[in-house]
Amino acid sequence: MSEKELNSVFRFHGGIALPIRCSTLVCGLDPFASVFLRGSLIGGPGCQLIGSGVCTNDVTSGNSFRQDQPTDKCCNIYRIDSEEESLVACTFTFADPAQDWANELFSCIVPGRVLVFCTMAYQYFRVTDPLSETTPFLRLCCYPDSVKEFQRTREVCPRLEAPNELTGASGLVVSYCQHHSVPLKVYVCVTDSPRPDRQTMRRFLSAYRATPQLNSFAATEQDVFKQLPNVESDTPMYI
């Protein structure tokens, strides 16, 4: 089977009608952000795992779908309902998705807006004076630049400076939303940590708490820290 024949494939639990329409799609698009969402949004009241996607061109990959192994090249989809908001969450833990991944995701989910949490390695961050800030720190991307759907959100960090660009799953989501005019906000945490850590989780939490669409889903530092891998473990976190 050639690479061109390989596609991202999503499967949903029986009884789930497609496409799924929601007010906000919240995405954690790397190991750091996925750990954060599992501790803040996923697992609380009204949260249900409704589907998963195999999202790689590597046919040799095995998936347990727990997203805690290097071979788990998948994304999991959750529905979180409340009286105020209808949310869908997507967690994603590897760096090289198939190119059709975002198209397949948005063929299954039709959101009013998209909110993304992701990270950027400090070594790839480019600014005039990178030493003026200590890692980790937050940056914001907003498409279009002034988004009505996010106007009530309190700004908690500066915008991501050029020439920095988002790649991988985050880049695919940005490209899709720009092309299809889907309101999008991306919080990027620039970090030099090799694995999810408390300081990065705190930066994400400040953005989470400033987002009105997530006000109904309160999260504490303790909730998030419980999801962190054991820093004393000999098993390295995969990136």
VEXDRENBA-518067 format. One record per atom (N, C-alpha, C): x, z negated, y; residue in one letter. Coordinates in steps of 0.05 Angstrom, whole numbers, plus 5000, padded with zeros to 4 digits. Example, Ala and Ser with C-alpha at 12.3 -4.5 7.8 and 13.67 -1.06 7.14 Angstrom:
<sites>
526448444886A 524648444910A 526448444934A 525748584955S 527348574979S 525848435001S 
</sites>
This chain:
<sites>
501750004976M 500050005000M 501850005025M 501450195043S 503050215067S 502050005087S 503849955107E 503149755128E 500649845143E 500350105147K 498050205163K 495450145149K 495550105122E 493050055107E 492349755107E 494149585116L 493649305116L 492149215141L 490149055137N 488548965160N 488048665158N 487548555182S 486648275182S 483848265170S 483348065154V 480748035140V 479647755145V 477247735155F 475847485160F 473647445140F 473347205130R 471147135112R 469746885123R 467146895123F 465546665133F 463746555112F 463046305114H 461346165095H 458646305094H 457346285071G 454746405068G 452746285088G 451046455099G 449046375118G 449946405147G 452546465152I 453546505179I 452946785187I 451246815208A 450547085218A 452647185237A 453547435234L 455447555251L 454147765269L 455247805293P 457347645305P 456347375315P 458247185316I 457646915326I 457846915356I 455746835370R 455846825399R 456146535408R 457946495427C 458446225437C 459146235467C 458946005480S 459645995508S 462646015513S 464145885495T 467045875498T 468445885471T 470446055469L 472246065446L 474845925454L 475445715440V 477945555445V 479945615423V 482345705431C 484345795412C 486845625414C 487845535391G 490545415389G 492245615374G 494045755388L 495245995376L 498245965368L 498945725360D 501545685347D 501545405335D 503645325320P 503545065307P 503044825326P 504244835349F 503844615369F 500944595377F 499844825386A 497144825397A 495044775375A 495644865350S 493744815329S 493644515322S 496044385321V 496044095317V 494443955339V 494844045363F 493343915386F 490343945382F 489444185376L 486544225373L 485344065349L 486944035328R 485943885305R 485643585313R 487243495332G 486943215340G 485043165363G 484343375377S 482743345401S 479843445398S 479543685388L 476943815387L 475843835359L 477543905340I 476643955312I 476643695296I 474543655281G 474343415264G 472443215276G 471543255301G 469743075313G 466843135305G 464942995317P 462143035311P 461243325318P 459743445300G 458643715305G 460643935299G 462943865287C 465044075281C 464744165252C 464744425247Q 464444525220Q 466344765216Q 467844755194L 469544985187L 467645205176L 467645435189I 465745645181I 467045895170I 469745915173G 471046155162G 473946155166G 475346345153S 478246375155S 478946665155S 481346725165G 482246995165G 485047015155G 485647225139V 488347285131V 489347495151V 491547425165C 492247575189C 495147665189C 496047785167T 498847865166T 499148125151T 501248275157N 501848515143N 503748465119N 504248215113D 506048135091D 504348085066D 504248275048V 502548245024V 503548035005V 506047945008T 507147744990T 506447464998T 505147435021S 504547165031S 502347035014S 502746775008G 500646624995G 499546435016G 496946385014N 495646215034N 494145995020N 494645745029S 493045515020S 490745475040S 490945595064F 488945565086F 488845285097F 490745115090R 490844855103R 492544855128R 494045075133Q 495645115156Q 497844905159Q 498844805137D 501044615138D 503444705121D 503444965112Q 505645075097Q 506645335110Q 509245395107P 510245645118P 508845895109P 507645885085T 506246115074T 503346145084T 502445955100D 499645955109D 499346135133D 499446395129K 499246585151K 496346665154K 494846475165C 491946515167C 491046385193C 488546435200C 487246275221C 484646165210C 483845935220N 481345805212N 479445795236N 476945835230I 474845855251I 472945615247I 472445475269Y 470645245269Y 468445285290Y 466045175284R 463845175304R 463344885312R 463244845338I 462844575349I 460444595368I 458244465361D 455844475376D 455244205390D 454244225414S 453243995429S 450944085447S 449643895460E 447443975478E 448444125502E 450944085511E 451944205535E 453344475530E 454844495508E 456444725503E 456244815474E 456445085470S 456645195443S 459445315441S 461245185426L 464045265424L 464745365396L 466645545395V 467945625371V 470945585375V 472245465356A 475145415358A 476645575336A 479045675344C 480645825325C 483445705325C 484445625302T 487245525300T 488945725284T 491345755293F 493145975284F 495945875284F 497545915262T 500045765260T 502545935255T 502446195258F 504846345253F 505346555275F 507746675275A 508646815299A 508047115299A 507447235275D 507347525274D 504747625261D 502547615276P 499947715265P 499848015263P 498148115246A 497648405245A 496548495272A 497148745279Q 496448845305Q 493448855310Q 491848875288D 488948895291D 487648615291D 489248405291W 488148135288W 486148065310W 486848115335A 485048045357A 482448205356A 482648465350N 480248635348N 478448535326N 479548455303E 477848345282E 476648085290E 478147915303L 477047655312L 474747685330L 474947865350F 472847895370F 470548075360F 470948205337S 468648345325S 466848145311S 467947905304C 466447695291C 465347485310C 466747445333I 466047245352I 465747365380I 463447315393V 462947425420V 462647195439V 464847125454P 464746895472P 464146975500P 463046775515G 462646815544G 465246795559G 467146635548R 469746595560R 471646515538R 474246535543V 476346465523V 478346275537V 478946055523L 480845855531L 483045835510L 485545885518V 487845895499V 489845665505V 490745535484F 493045355486F 495245475469F 497645495480C 499945595466C 502545495477C 504745555465T 507345455474T 509245695478T 511345645494M 513445835498M 516145685495M 517945785479A 520545655476A 522045665502A 523245435510Y 524645415535Y 526845625538Y 528045705516Q 530245895517Q 529346175526Q 526746225523Y 525646485531Y 524246475559Y 524146245571F 522846215597F 524646305619F 523746475637R 525346595658R 524246535685R 525646375701V 525046325729V 527646305744V 527346305771T 529746295788T 531346045783T 529945815782D 531345555778D 530045395756D 530545465731P 529145325708P 529945035706P 532144955719L 533044675716L 531544495735L 529744605751S 528244435770S 526144275756S 525544335731E 523544195715E 524644105688E 523743885679T 524643795652T 522443865632T 523243945609T 521344025588T 520043775575T 517643795565P 515944035567P 514344035594P 513544275602F 511844305626F 509844525622F 507644515637L 505444705634L 505644935654L 504645165645R 504145395662R 501345505656R 500145645675L 497445745672L 497446045676L 495846185658C 495246465662C 492246495664C 491246655683C 488446685687C 487746975690C 485947085674Y 485147365675Y 482147395676Y 480947525696P 482347615721P 483347375736P 484847425758D 486247215772D 484346995782D 481947065790S 479946875799S 477446905780S 477146705763V 475046725742V 472746545748V 470346655753K 468046485760K 467446285739K 467746365713E 467046185691E 468745935690E 471045945703F 472845715703F 473245585730F 471545655750Q 471945555777Q 471945255779Q 470445115762R 470244825764R 472644685752R 474444835739T 476744715726T 478744625747T 479544375745R 481644275763R 484344385754R 485844495774E 488444605768E 490444385763E 491844395741V 493744185733V 496644275732V 497044535737C 499844645735C 500044905751C 502444995756P 502845255770P 502245485751P 502045725763R 501645975748R 504246055734R 504046195712L 506346295697L 507746505714L 510246465719E 511746645736E 512646905722E 512647125737A 513947375726A 516947325725A 518347445705P 517347655687P 516447545660P 515747295658N 514947175632N 512447315622N 512347365596E 510047495583E 509447345558E 506847345551L 505947225526L 506247425503L 507047335480T 507447515457T 505847395433T 506147535410G 504847435386G 501747435389G 500547235376A 497647205377A 496547175405A 497947025422S 497046985450S 497047245465S 499147405461G 499347665474G 497147855466G 496447845440L 494248015430L 491547935442L 491047675444V 488547575457V 488447655486V 490647625500V 490747695529V 490147995532V 491448165515S 490948455517S 488048525512S 486948395492Y 484148455485Y 482248375508Y 482648135519C 480848035540C 481148195565C 483548275572Q 483948445595Q 482548715592Q 482848835569H 481749095564H 478649085564H 477548865553H 474648845551H 473348665572H 474848585592S 473848435615S 472548175606S 473848035587V 472947765578V 474447555594V 473047375608P 474347165624P 476247005606P 478646965615L 480746835599L 482446655615L 482946415604K 484846225615K 486846135593K 489446145600V 491446075580V 493245855591V 493445635576Y 495345425583Y 497745455565Y 500045495577V 502545535563V 504345285568V 505145155546C 506944925548C 509745025541C 511545005561V 514345085556V 515744845545V 516944875521T 518144645507T 520744725494T 522544525491D 524944575475D 524944425449D 522544315442S 522344165417S 522044365393S 523344315370P 523044485347P 520444445332P 519044225338R 516544165323R 514544025342R 512044025336P 510043885353P 510943595358P 510843525384D 511743255392D 509843135412D 510142875418R 508242735434R 508242835463R 510542905474Q 510542995502Q 509043255506Q 509343445487T 507843695488T 504943645486T 504143465467M 501243395464M 500143285490M 501743115504R 500742995529R 500243215550R 502043415551R 501643635571R 499043785564R 498643845539F 496143985532F 493743815538F 493943555534L 491643375538L 490943365568L 492843385586S 492143395615S 490543645621S 491143865609A 489544115614A 486844095600A 486743985577Y 484243945562Y 482243775578Y 483243555589R 481543375604R 480543495631R 482043695641A 481243815666A 479344045663A 478544105638T 476744335632T 473944235627T 472044295646P 469344195643P 467944275617P 468644515607Q 467344595582Q 467944415558Q 470044245561L 470844065540L 470143775545L 468743725567N 468143455575N 466543305554N 464943445539S 463243315519S 464743245494S 467343325492F 468943275468F 471343115476F 470942865481A 473042685491A 475242665470A 477742645479A 480042615461A 482042415473A 483242255456T 485242065465T 488042145455T 490042025466E 492742075456E 493041985427E 491741765420Q 491941675392Q 490641875373Q 488441995381D 487242205364D 489142425358D 490542515379V 492342745377V 494842665361V 495942435368F 498442355355F 498242325325F 495742255315K 495342225287K 495842485271K 495642715285Q 496042975272Q 498943065272Q 500742925286L 503443005287L 504842975260L 506643165253P 508143135229P 510042895231P 510742775209N 512542545209N 515342635218N 516242535241V 518842625251V 521142545233V 520642345215E 522742255197E 522942425172E 520942615169S 520842775145S 523142965143S 524043035119D 526143235115D 525043515115D 522343545116T 521143805115T 520843905144T 522244125151P 522144225178P 519444355184P 518444325209M 516044455217M 516644755221M 515044925210Y 515545205212Y 514545315239Y 515845505250I 515145625276I 514645925271I 
</sites>
